[in-house]
Each structure stands twice: as structure tokens, then as C-alpha cells.
Amino acid sequence: MIDYIIYTIISLGCSFFVYYFVLKNQKTFQFNRFFLLISLLLCLVAPVIEIDFFNVIPSITEVSFQPLDTQIILEEVIEGARVEKEYSNPLNLLNTIFWYSYLIISLGFFFRFFINLIRIIKLTRKGHSRLGTLKLIKTTDEKNVASFFNYLFINPERLKDNQYSKSVLQHESIHSNQLHTLDILLIELLLCVFWFNPFIWLYRKAMLQNHEFIADNNTVQSGIDIENYSNAIINLGHMEHRVPLTSGFNFIQIKNRIIMLHQSKSSVLKRTMKISTALLLLVGVVLFSSFKDIKKPLVVVIDAGHGGKDPGNLNEKDIVLNISKKLSKLSDDKIKIITVRDDDDFLSLRDRVKFINAQNADVMISLHCDTSEKITKRGVEVLYDDSNKNNKASLGYGLLLMNQQLENKVVDKGGMKTASFYMLKNVLCPSVFIELGFLSNETDNSRLNDAKHQQDIAKALYDGLLEIRDKKELISILNKE
């Protein structure tokens, strides 16, 4: 989620600057309107999709910005825990405060939005008179003129000035006919969710300003004298207030509107070049935001413990084989999963090690189920060899894998252990044994034999492998220290 926030800010910023430097001063108002709307929506959606196009730029959705989780690994690696211990994921107080703050502020914005909407609806229920397609709602404000769909809020005294009323009515009719209110409602709703993004506010200002440019331009093109219309803007335009969620005749700076009103249209060639440039740059922003990651897949060997004549504990060999098969089905271009056995076969430890080392894997996970004389003992345990040259990497990977089992509520307890097993000593890549639960415990036994829970275990393991992939380089550096 943090990645999404960061990169929507980046992509929206890039597309806004495209608008600001390429289109803002061009009299391509209708194109500008749809450019702003489409670029806004695309930049909010692009970071959560992936486009396998040129395949040369890493996807922003894969960049990791989670220093707090990394810190947990660092502390554990530095301490080099050598004794059996229980591990639980500490509550991230700052993260909790952040999300609660975001929720409270967002709810505040939604509350403001709906209060304003209710206020508008109440105004529209007042008696009104019709003037063409507009429904005129009388107000006592002498200077404020605003429209909401086909409702026009205006002081009837202002309509006595024929020259003024003709300009205002034509202007507001254009807002109504072109459904500018829909744009306003959309941007206001997006602000309730993305209020933290500074470029959303700039988009809002640009969209409202462009609405006025459209209405001003079309009003003059309808036959109203440009000088008389300019005077009407000057006489009323110094008031920046408008009814929330409405389009207003007197909204947006006078200077910008007057300049744009009197500005000559550029040549067709220049306008075409500007539009083409803007579109190409926008496509570039969207593609960059959604490129599929070219980072090499994490190669993982999954060893389903025991098998054949070696059943393990109770039906351990069948449980871990089922989970191994489910996990292998999740193999993709990010996590390449290789299984040691796909059937109920017996393989010696030597044969397993030989096969695993031949795969040039990044990590090996051996799946097991434990038993204990204490029937109350339950939960997941991750074992690694602290004498192996990959001990720190194995510890770091083990913590991530266990953390995902806990976060996905596959288990409610977890622990790290050191062990001197043959495979952990002789496999060349970072390696861990995962005891997925205790078959001697009624709760764990029921879970481990449930097909749906086995799928949940596989998914949690996959999520842990994704985290390993993101943090692999950092943990590799620590492993060499």
C-alpha cells in the first residue's frame, strides 16, 4: 500500500506537469478536459496493473518501501539468536497511528462532501422557475452565481441587467449542458480518498479553471460581444467564493480568464503537435507506472519431507506433499518453485541434497510436521543451521516465512530454532526447515489435514517468498558481514 501511495504521487505529478507545460496555455479546452480526467484515472489505476511490454523497466509495484520490517530482520540477524525462542511480530505503533490518522481524515473529507451535497439538494428543492434548460433557484447573495447540473443559483436582482444576465445564463448553460458537475463530483470524491496527494489538489484547480475556459470560450462563440463579456467577468469575478460542488461564473482568477479569452488560437499544426506530445508523454507515464518487473524470479526448491517407506510423524508425508503441490501451482515469473518430490517416493538425504544443489536455487524450504509429548504444544517452528555460511540469510528468510504464517493467521504461535540437520549443513543455498504444526495437538492436527487450510499455508508461504525476493539483496549483504 505504501508503494502505491508513493508511486501514484509520482505518476500524477508527471502527468500534471505534462498538462501544465504542454497544454495549459493552449486553447484546446475540450481536449484538456478529457486529458485531465483520463490521466487522473489512469495514474491512479496504473500502479496496480502490470503491462508486459518492453520489459525493460522495473514495475513500481515491486519496489519495496518497508524499512520497519527490514529493521526487524536486522535486529534478529545482528543478535544471531542461537537458542530456541518464541517469535511474534511486534505491533508497529507508527503504522497503526498512520492508518488510523488516514482513516479519520478521510472520513472527515467524506463527511464534508456529503454535508455539501445535502446542502445543494436542499437548495434544489426550493421553488424554481425555468429559463430554457436551466432551473433558476433564487438566492440572497448578490454576487455569487453557481450551477449544479441544470440548477442555477442566482439573485433575481442580477437578472434585471439584460447584458449581464445574457452572459451569465449562456455561461452557466454551457456548464449544465457539458455536465461539468460530474467532473467536480468525481474530483471531490477522489479528494476524500487521496487527500494526501498534493497533485490531486492541483488537478482539482486545473479542472475547475478549464471548465471556466470552456464556458467563457463557448459563450463568446455564441455571439456575445467579447468586451461586454470581459467587463461582466471583471465586475463580478473578484469574488472567489462559490457554493461547494458547483460551477461558478465568478470562480477562478480574473486575470487567467481574461488572458485566455483574448488569446489567439495557435495554428492547427502547433495544436496537433502539442496534443500528440501530451498523449505520448502520458502513455509513457502510464507504461512506466505499470511495467512488469524484470527482476529475476526467486528460485525456490520445496522439499516435502519423508515419503515412501518413511511416513514421518503419523501421516506427515502426505500432508507436506499436498502443501508442496499446492505451493508449486503458485509458481510464476516472480517465484519459480521446484519440488523435490511430486509423488509418494522415498529419497535419501544425500539424494535430496544433490538434487537441490543442482538447481542453483536461491532458497530451500523443507516442509515437515512435528509431534510432542505435550499435547498443548502447537504452532509453527522454523529451523536453521547457525554454523552454515548462509546462517544469517537463512535466519532472515526464516523470519519472513514465519511472519507470513502468523500474519495470515495460519497459526497463532511461532518460534525460531537452530538445528544441525544433514540437509541444513550441506545444501549450498540459504535453507530452512519449517515445522508447520504439531500433529499431536488436536487443533493443529485438524488444520493440517484440512485441504482449505493446506491451501492457506501454501499461500502464506508464497507471500513470504515474495518478501524474501524483495529483501534478498539486503539480507545477502548482511550474510557476508
Long-range contacts (C-beta under 8 A, 24 or more apart in sequence): 2-65, 2-66, 3-47, 3-60, 3-61, 3-63, 3-64, 3-65, 4-47, 4-48, 4-61, 5-196, 5-197, 6-60, 6-65, 7-47, 7-60, 7-61, 7-63, 7-289, 8-43, 8-44, 8-47, 8-194, 8-197, 9-197, 9-198, 9-199, 10-60, 10-289, 11-43, 11-46, 11-47, 11-60, 11-285, 11-286, 11-288, 11-289, 12-40, 12-43, 12-44, 12-197, 12-199, 12-200, 12-203, 13-199, 14-43, 14-281, 14-285, 15-39, 15-40, 15-42, 15-43, 15-281, 15-282, 15-285, 16-199, 16-202, 16-203, 16-206, 18-278, 18-281, 18-282, 18-285, 19-206, 19-278, 20-206, 22-274, 22-277, 22-278, 22-281, 23-274, 23-275, 23-278, 24-206, 25-260, 25-263, 26-266, 26-271, 26-274, 27-213, 27-217, 27-260, 27-263, 27-265, 27-266, 27-271, 28-271, 28-274, 28-275, 29-210, 29-213, 29-214, 29-217, 30-214, 31-275, 32-210, 32-213, 33-183, 33-207, 33-210, 33-211, 33-214, 35-278, 35-282, 36-203, 36-206, 36-207, 36-210, 37-183, 37-186, 37-207, 38-282, 39-282, 39-285, 40-187, 40-190, 40-200, 40-203, 42-282, 42-286, 43-285, 43-286, 43-289, 44-190, 44-194, 46-285, 46-286, 46-289, 46-290, 47-289, 47-290, 49-290, 50-290, 50-291, 50-292, 50-293, 51-287, 51-290, 51-291, 51-292, 52-292, 53-287, 53-291, 53-292, 54-287, 54-291, 55-291, 55-292, 55-294, 56-291, 56-294, 57-288, 57-291, 57-294, 58-291, 58-293, 58-294, 58-295, 59-290, 59-291, 59-292, 59-293, 60-288, 60-289, 61-290, 61-293, 62-293, 62-295, 62-334, 62-470, 64-470, 64-471, 66-470, 68-92, 68-94, 68-95, 69-467, 69-471, 70-471, 70-474, 72-399, 72-403, 73-396, 73-399, 73-400, 73-471, 73-474, 73-475, 73-478, 74-478, 76-395, 76-396, 76-399, 76-416, 77-392, 77-395, 77-396, 77-475, 77-478, 80-386, 80-391, 80-392, 80-395, 81-395, 81-416, 81-418, 82-386, 82-418, 83-418, 84-415, 84-416, 84-417, 84-418, 85-415, 85-416, 86-413, 86-414, 86-415, 87-399, 87-402, 87-414, 87-415, 87-416, 88-406, 88-413, 88-414, 89-403, 89-406, 89-407, 102-196, 105-195, 106-192, 106-193, 106-195, 109-191, 109-192, 109-195, 110-192, 113-188, 113-189, 113-192, 113-245, 116-244, 116-245, 117-245, 119-243, 119-244, 120-148, 120-243, 120-244, 120-245, 120-246, 123-148, 123-151, 123-153, 123-243, 124-148, 124-151, 131-169, 132-169, 132-173, 133-173, 133-176, 133-177, 134-169, 134-172, 134-173, 134-176, 143-236, 143-239, 143-250, 144-239, 144-241, 144-242, 144-243, 144-248, 144-250, 145-172, 145-236, 145-248, 145-249, 145-250, 146-242, 146-243, 146-246, 146-247, 146-248, 146-249, 146-251, 147-172, 147-175, 147-176, 147-181, 147-246, 147-247, 147-248, 148-181, 148-243, 148-245, 148-246, 148-247, 149-176, 149-179, 149-181, 150-176, 152-176, 153-243, 153-246, 163-228, 163-232, 164-232, 164-235, 164-236, 166-224, 167-219, 167-224, 167-228, 167-229, 167-232, 168-232, 168-249, 170-219, 170-222, 170-224, 171-215, 171-216, 171-219, 171-249, 172-215, 172-247, 172-249, 174-214, 174-215, 174-218, 174-219, 175-211, 175-215, 175-247, 178-214, 180-211, 180-214, 180-215, 180-247, 181-245, 181-246, 181-247, 183-207, 183-211, 184-208, 184-211, 184-245, 184-246, 184-247, 185-245, 188-244, 188-245, 208-247, 208-251, 208-252, 209-252, 209-256, 211-247, 212-247, 212-251, 212-252, 212-257, 213-257, 213-260, 215-247, 216-257, 216-260, 216-261, 217-260, 217-261, 220-261, 226-261, 226-262, 229-261, 230-258, 230-261, 230-262, 233-257, 233-258, 233-261, 234-258, 292-333, 293-334, 295-334, 295-469, 297-332, 297-333, 297-334, 297-335, 297-336, 297-469, 298-334, 298-335, 298-336, 298-362, 298-363, 298-465, 298-468, 298-469, 298-472, 299-336, 299-338, 299-359, 299-360, 299-361, 299-362, 299-363, 300-335, 300-336, 300-337, 300-338, 300-361, 300-362, 300-363, 300-364, 300-365, 300-465, 301-338, 301-339, 301-340, 301-355, 301-356, 301-359, 301-361, 301-363, 301-364, 301-365, 301-429, 302-327, 302-328, 302-337, 302-338, 302-339, 302-340, 302-365, 302-367, 303-339, 303-340, 303-341, 303-352, 303-356, 303-364, 303-365, 303-366, 303-367, 303-423, 304-339, 304-340, 304-341, 304-367, 305-366, 305-367, 305-368, 305-433, 306-368, 307-341, 307-343, 307-344, 307-345, 307-346, 307-347, 308-344, 308-345, 308-346, 308-347, 309-346, 310-346, 312-368, 312-369, 313-369, 313-370, 313-371, 313-439, 313-440, 314-369, 314-371, 314-439, 315-439, 315-449, 316-368, 316-369, 316-439, 317-344, 318-344, 319-369, 319-436, 319-448, 319-449, 319-454, 320-367, 320-368, 320-369, 320-436, 322-451, 322-454, 323-367, 323-436, 323-454, 323-457, 323-458, 323-461, 324-367, 326-454, 326-455, 326-457, 326-458, 327-458, 327-461, 327-462, 329-458, 330-458, 330-459, 330-462, 334-466, 334-469, 335-462, 335-465, 335-466, 335-469, 349-422, 349-423, 352-423, 353-422, 353-423, 353-426, 353-427, 356-423, 356-427, 356-428, 356-429, 357-426, 357-427, 357-428, 357-429, 361-429, 362-429, 362-430, 362-468, 362-472, 363-397, 363-429, 363-430, 363-431, 363-432, 363-465, 363-468, 364-423, 364-427, 364-429, 364-430, 364-431, 364-432, 365-401, 365-431, 365-432, 365-434, 365-461, 366-423, 366-431, 366-432, 366-433, 366-434, 367-434, 367-436, 368-433, 368-434, 368-435, 368-436, 369-435, 369-436, 369-437, 369-438, 369-439, 369-448, 370-435, 370-437, 370-438, 370-439, 370-440, 371-438, 371-439, 371-440, 372-438, 372-440, 372-441, 373-440, 374-440, 375-440, 375-441, 375-442, 376-441, 377-438, 377-440, 377-441, 378-411, 378-412, 378-413, 378-437, 378-438, 378-441, 378-443, 378-444, 379-411, 379-412, 379-413, 379-414, 379-415, 379-437, 379-438, 379-444, 380-405, 380-406, 380-410, 380-411, 380-413, 380-414, 380-415, 380-434, 380-435, 380-436, 380-437, 381-414, 381-415, 381-416, 381-417, 381-434, 381-435, 382-414, 382-415, 382-416, 382-417, 382-432, 382-433, 382-434, 382-435, 383-416, 383-417, 383-418, 383-419, 383-421, 383-424, 383-432, 383-433, 383-434, 383-435, 384-416, 384-417, 384-418, 384-419, 384-424, 384-431, 384-432, 384-433, 385-418, 385-419, 385-420, 385-421, 385-424, 385-425, 385-431, 386-418, 387-420, 387-425, 388-424, 388-425, 388-431, 390-428, 390-429, 390-430, 390-431, 390-479, 391-479, 392-475, 392-478, 392-479, 392-481, 393-430, 393-475, 393-476, 393-478, 393-479, 394-424, 394-430, 394-431, 394-432, 396-471, 396-475, 396-478, 396-479, 397-430, 397-432, 397-468, 397-475, 398-432, 398-434, 400-464, 400-467, 400-468, 400-471, 401-432, 401-434, 401-461, 401-464, 401-465, 401-468, 402-434, 402-464, 403-464, 403-467, 404-460, 404-461, 404-463, 404-464, 404-467, 405-457, 405-460, 405-461, 405-464, 407-460, 408-456, 408-459, 408-460, 408-463, 410-447, 410-453, 410-456, 410-457, 410-460, 411-436, 411-437, 411-444, 430-479, 434-461
